[in-house]
Amino acid sequence: MTDSTRSRVKTAAAKRQRLMAAAAQVVHRQGAERTTIADIAHAADVPVGNVYYYFKTKDELVAAALAEHARQLEILTGRLEALADPRERLKSLVESWVSQRDLAARYGCPTGTLAAELDKRDDGGLDVEAGRVIRLLIDWAERQFRELGQPDPEGLALTLVSAYQGMSLLANALRDPSIMTRQGARLLDWLDSLPEAPAV
């Protein structure tokens, strides 16, 4: 591969990533139905015609937005994995949710609101993909609870993620970011209250 070919491939990959990030941001703020390809092109600062080179339909862009949500979750959980203690990882996850309280109060959870919107469509497929992204979060949380030696780690993970979805929904519905702050503090207290795993 020549240097110029390598450079073109790198540029194309960067532009695709920029479009995916823009799709995730615009779809979160406007919803999938109200978002146009032109909106995403504008947010990514690329000509509309260029978008079609990477994504042929709006559904492909919505799928790209979901892939970007999964990528951002992977980045976040990868950063949290640097913490030695699984309890601290879970608490840091909650703190990251609370740090996004203003965004959540305005638009809700990026993946949760999109999953709810896509579920109302008749075509299917994308709603399942949204569920897969949420499942990634549940599975990661379950591993942390399992590492803590907690009974029913899957149930605890569901409780944690459900609490996040609920507080995001209420903060958005009531336009009140303090709901995230208050409920986040409750989640931190709950995580602190979980008993230590017995020494083996």
C-alpha positions as a LaTeX table, in Angstrom:
\begin{tabular}{lrrr}
\hline
Residue & $x$ (\AA) & $y$ (\AA) & $z$ (\AA) \\
\hline
Met1 & 0.00 & 0.00 & 0.00 \\
Thr2 & 1.45 & 3.36 & $-1.03$ \\
Asp3 & 1.68 & 6.33 & 1.31 \\
Ser4 & $-1.01$ & 8.21 & $-0.66$ \\
Thr5 & $-3.37$ & 5.21 & $-0.52$ \\
Arg6 & $-2.71$ & 4.84 & 3.20 \\
Ser7 & $-3.43$ & 8.54 & 3.67 \\
Arg8 & $-6.72$ & 8.30 & 1.72 \\
Val9 & $-7.82$ & 5.28 & 3.76 \\
Lys10 & $-6.97$ & 7.09 & 6.99 \\
Thr11 & $-8.86$ & 10.21 & 5.86 \\
Ala12 & $-11.90$ & 8.15 & 4.84 \\
Ala13 & $-11.90$ & 6.32 & 8.20 \\
Ala14 & $-11.67$ & 9.63 & 10.06 \\
Lys15 & $-14.56$ & 11.09 & 8.05 \\
Arg16 & $-16.70$ & 8.00 & 8.65 \\
Gln17 & $-15.97$ & 8.24 & 12.39 \\
Arg18 & $-16.86$ & 11.95 & 12.35 \\
Leu19 & $-20.18$ & 11.12 & 10.66 \\
Met20 & $-20.89$ & 8.39 & 13.22 \\
Ala21 & $-20.20$ & 10.77 & 16.11 \\
Ala22 & $-22.38$ & 13.44 & 14.49 \\
Ala23 & $-25.17$ & 10.92 & 13.92 \\
Ala24 & $-25.07$ & 9.88 & 17.59 \\
Gln25 & $-25.20$ & 13.49 & 18.75 \\
Val26 & $-27.93$ & 14.70 & 16.36 \\
Val27 & $-30.15$ & 11.63 & 16.79 \\
His28 & $-29.87$ & 12.02 & 20.58 \\
Arg29 & $-30.94$ & 15.65 & 20.41 \\
Gln30 & $-33.61$ & 15.40 & 17.71 \\
Gly31 & $-34.71$ & 11.76 & 17.65 \\
Ala32 & $-34.34$ & 9.40 & 14.69 \\
Glu33 & $-37.54$ & 10.44 & 12.93 \\
Arg34 & $-36.83$ & 14.18 & 12.93 \\
Thr35 & $-33.18$ & 13.83 & 11.97 \\
Thr36 & $-32.25$ & 14.24 & 8.31 \\
Ile37 & $-29.10$ & 13.24 & 6.50 \\
Ala38 & $-28.52$ & 16.96 & 5.92 \\
Asp39 & $-28.61$ & 17.55 & 9.70 \\
Ile40 & $-25.89$ & 14.97 & 10.21 \\
Ala41 & $-23.81$ & 16.31 & 7.31 \\
His42 & $-24.03$ & 19.79 & 8.82 \\
Ala43 & $-23.04$ & 18.55 & 12.30 \\
Ala44 & $-20.09$ & 16.62 & 10.83 \\
Asp45 & $-19.15$ & 19.58 & 8.63 \\
Val46 & $-19.16$ & 17.52 & 5.41 \\
Pro47 & $-21.13$ & 18.01 & 2.16 \\
Val48 & $-24.41$ & 16.10 & 2.08 \\
Gly49 & $-23.27$ & 14.15 & $-0.97$ \\
Asn50 & $-20.31$ & 12.80 & 0.98 \\
Val51 & $-22.64$ & 11.23 & 3.53 \\
Tyr52 & $-24.10$ & 8.93 & 0.88 \\
Tyr53 & $-20.64$ & 7.59 & 0.13 \\
Tyr54 & $-20.51$ & 6.12 & 3.64 \\
Phe55 & $-24.20$ & 5.64 & 4.52 \\
Lys56 & $-26.85$ & 5.01 & 1.86 \\
Thr57 & $-29.94$ & 5.52 & 4.04 \\
Lys58 & $-31.00$ & 7.27 & 7.21 \\
Asp59 & $-31.44$ & 3.87 & 8.85 \\
Glu60 & $-27.78$ & 3.15 & 8.18 \\
Leu61 & $-26.96$ & 6.42 & 9.94 \\
Val62 & $-29.16$ & 5.48 & 12.90 \\
Ala63 & $-27.34$ & 2.13 & 13.04 \\
Ala64 & $-24.07$ & 4.11 & 12.94 \\
Ala65 & $-25.32$ & 6.24 & 15.85 \\
Leu66 & $-25.96$ & 3.07 & 17.84 \\
Ala67 & $-22.51$ & 1.76 & 16.93 \\
Glu68 & $-21.08$ & 5.05 & 18.19 \\
His69 & $-22.99$ & 4.67 & 21.47 \\
Ala70 & $-21.48$ & 1.19 & 21.81 \\
Arg71 & $-18.01$ & 2.57 & 21.05 \\
Gln72 & $-18.38$ & 5.35 & 23.63 \\
Leu73 & $-19.56$ & 2.80 & 26.20 \\
Glu74 & $-16.53$ & 0.65 & 25.42 \\
Ile75 & $-14.24$ & 3.65 & 25.91 \\
Leu76 & $-15.91$ & 4.50 & 29.23 \\
Thr77 & $-15.86$ & 0.96 & 30.61 \\
Gly78 & $-12.29$ & 0.52 & 29.38 \\
Arg79 & $-11.30$ & 3.59 & 31.38 \\
Leu80 & $-13.18$ & 2.26 & 34.41 \\
Glu81 & $-11.38$ & $-1.08$ & 34.14 \\
Ala82 & $-8.19$ & 0.76 & 35.11 \\
Leu83 & $-9.64$ & 1.00 & 38.63 \\
Ala84 & $-8.58$ & $-1.99$ & 40.73 \\
Asp85 & $-11.81$ & $-2.34$ & 42.74 \\
Pro86 & $-15.08$ & $-3.36$ & 41.02 \\
Arg87 & $-17.11$ & $-1.35$ & 43.55 \\
Glu88 & $-15.13$ & 1.76 & 42.60 \\
Arg89 & $-15.70$ & 0.97 & 38.92 \\
Leu90 & $-19.46$ & 0.84 & 39.50 \\
Lys91 & $-19.40$ & 4.03 & 41.55 \\
Ser92 & $-17.37$ & 5.79 & 38.88 \\
Leu93 & $-19.94$ & 4.66 & 36.32 \\
Val94 & $-22.70$ & 6.30 & 38.38 \\
Glu95 & $-20.60$ & 9.44 & 38.75 \\
Ser96 & $-20.15$ & 9.57 & 34.97 \\
Trp97 & $-23.95$ & 9.37 & 34.55 \\
Val98 & $-24.45$ & 12.19 & 37.04 \\
Ser99 & $-21.82$ & 14.31 & 35.28 \\
Gln100 & $-24.10$ & 14.20 & 32.20 \\
Arg101 & $-27.13$ & 15.41 & 34.18 \\
Asp102 & $-27.76$ & 18.57 & 32.13 \\
Leu103 & $-27.68$ & 16.61 & 28.88 \\
Ala104 & $-29.94$ & 13.92 & 30.35 \\
Ala105 & $-32.41$ & 16.51 & 31.61 \\
Arg106 & $-32.62$ & 18.01 & 28.13 \\
Tyr107 & $-32.59$ & 14.87 & 25.97 \\
Gly108 & $-32.71$ & 11.73 & 28.17 \\
Cys109 & $-30.36$ & 8.76 & 27.94 \\
Pro110 & $-28.87$ & 8.58 & 24.43 \\
Thr111 & $-29.45$ & 4.86 & 23.96 \\
Gly112 & $-32.57$ & 4.48 & 26.12 \\
Thr113 & $-34.54$ & 7.23 & 24.37 \\
Leu114 & $-33.49$ & 5.91 & 20.97 \\
Ala115 & $-34.47$ & 2.36 & 21.93 \\
Ala116 & $-37.93$ & 3.58 & 22.99 \\
Glu117 & $-38.36$ & 5.53 & 19.75 \\
Leu118 & $-37.19$ & 2.69 & 17.51 \\
Asp119 & $-39.47$ & 0.21 & 19.27 \\
Lys120 & $-42.48$ & 2.13 & 17.94 \\
Arg121 & $-41.45$ & 1.52 & 14.33 \\
Asp122 & $-42.92$ & $-1.42$ & 12.41 \\
Asp123 & $-39.81$ & $-2.49$ & 10.53 \\
Gly124 & $-37.86$ & $-3.96$ & 13.45 \\
Gly125 & $-34.13$ & $-4.52$ & 13.49 \\
Leu126 & $-32.79$ & $-1.22$ & 14.77 \\
Asp127 & $-34.72$ & $-1.54$ & 18.04 \\
Val128 & $-33.02$ & $-4.91$ & 18.57 \\
Glu129 & $-29.65$ & $-3.24$ & 17.93 \\
Ala130 & $-30.46$ & $-0.57$ & 20.53 \\
Gly131 & $-31.23$ & $-3.35$ & 22.98 \\
Arg132 & $-27.84$ & $-4.90$ & 22.25 \\
Val133 & $-26.09$ & $-1.66$ & 23.24 \\
Ile134 & $-27.99$ & $-1.57$ & 26.54 \\
Arg135 & $-27.16$ & $-5.26$ & 27.04 \\
Leu136 & $-23.44$ & $-4.38$ & 26.78 \\
Leu137 & $-23.85$ & $-2.09$ & 29.78 \\
Ile138 & $-25.83$ & $-4.68$ & 31.76 \\
Asp139 & $-23.25$ & $-7.38$ & 31.01 \\
Trp140 & $-20.38$ & $-5.11$ & 32.09 \\
Ala141 & $-22.14$ & $-4.20$ & 35.34 \\
Glu142 & $-22.94$ & $-7.87$ & 35.96 \\
Arg143 & $-19.24$ & $-8.73$ & 35.71 \\
Gln144 & $-18.45$ & $-6.08$ & 38.32 \\
Phe145 & $-21.05$ & $-7.43$ & 40.74 \\
Arg146 & $-19.81$ & $-10.97$ & 40.13 \\
Glu147 & $-16.24$ & $-9.85$ & 40.84 \\
Leu148 & $-17.53$ & $-8.31$ & 44.08 \\
Gly149 & $-18.83$ & $-11.77$ & 45.00 \\
Gln150 & $-22.44$ & $-10.61$ & 45.13 \\
Pro151 & $-25.29$ & $-13.11$ & 44.87 \\
Asp152 & $-27.47$ & $-12.56$ & 41.79 \\
Pro153 & $-25.04$ & $-10.32$ & 39.89 \\
Glu154 & $-27.36$ & $-10.17$ & 36.87 \\
Gly155 & $-30.25$ & $-8.98$ & 39.04 \\
Leu156 & $-28.07$ & $-6.31$ & 40.62 \\
Ala157 & $-26.88$ & $-5.17$ & 37.19 \\
Leu158 & $-30.49$ & $-4.90$ & 36.02 \\
Thr159 & $-31.33$ & $-2.89$ & 39.13 \\
Leu160 & $-28.44$ & $-0.50$ & 38.50 \\
Val161 & $-29.14$ & 0.04 & 34.79 \\
Ser162 & $-32.89$ & 0.32 & 35.43 \\
Ala163 & $-32.20$ & 3.00 & 38.03 \\
Tyr164 & $-30.11$ & 4.91 & 35.48 \\
Gln165 & $-32.80$ & 4.65 & 32.81 \\
Gly166 & $-35.45$ & 5.74 & 35.31 \\
Met167 & $-33.55$ & 8.73 & 36.63 \\
Ser168 & $-32.66$ & 9.81 & 33.07 \\
Leu169 & $-36.29$ & 9.55 & 32.02 \\
Leu170 & $-37.55$ & 11.52 & 35.02 \\
Ala171 & $-34.83$ & 14.17 & 34.72 \\
Asn172 & $-35.82$ & 14.59 & 31.08 \\
Ala173 & $-39.58$ & 14.53 & 31.63 \\
Leu174 & $-39.36$ & 17.05 & 34.48 \\
Arg175 & $-36.43$ & 18.99 & 32.95 \\
Asp176 & $-34.70$ & 18.70 & 36.31 \\
Pro177 & $-31.01$ & 17.70 & 36.35 \\
Ser178 & $-31.03$ & 17.57 & 40.15 \\
Ile179 & $-32.95$ & 14.29 & 39.89 \\
Met180 & $-29.79$ & 12.75 & 38.44 \\
Thr181 & $-27.74$ & 14.21 & 41.29 \\
Arg182 & $-30.08$ & 13.01 & 44.03 \\
Gln183 & $-30.71$ & 9.56 & 42.60 \\
Gly184 & $-27.04$ & 9.18 & 41.75 \\
Ala185 & $-26.19$ & 9.80 & 45.42 \\
Arg186 & $-28.70$ & 7.09 & 46.40 \\
Leu187 & $-27.06$ & 4.66 & 43.98 \\
Leu188 & $-23.63$ & 5.44 & 45.42 \\
Asp189 & $-24.93$ & 4.80 & 48.95 \\
Trp190 & $-26.50$ & 1.54 & 47.76 \\
Leu191 & $-23.24$ & 0.38 & 46.17 \\
Asp192 & $-21.35$ & 1.27 & 49.37 \\
Ser193 & $-23.86$ & $-0.75$ & 51.42 \\
Leu194 & $-23.29$ & $-4.00$ & 49.52 \\
Pro195 & $-21.46$ & $-6.42$ & 51.80 \\
Glu196 & $-17.89$ & $-7.39$ & 51.05 \\
Ala197 & $-17.41$ & $-10.81$ & 49.50 \\
Pro198 & $-16.28$ & $-13.36$ & 52.07 \\
Ala199 & $-12.55$ & $-14.05$ & 51.96 \\
Val200 & $-11.72$ & $-17.34$ & 50.25 \\
\hline
\end{tabular}
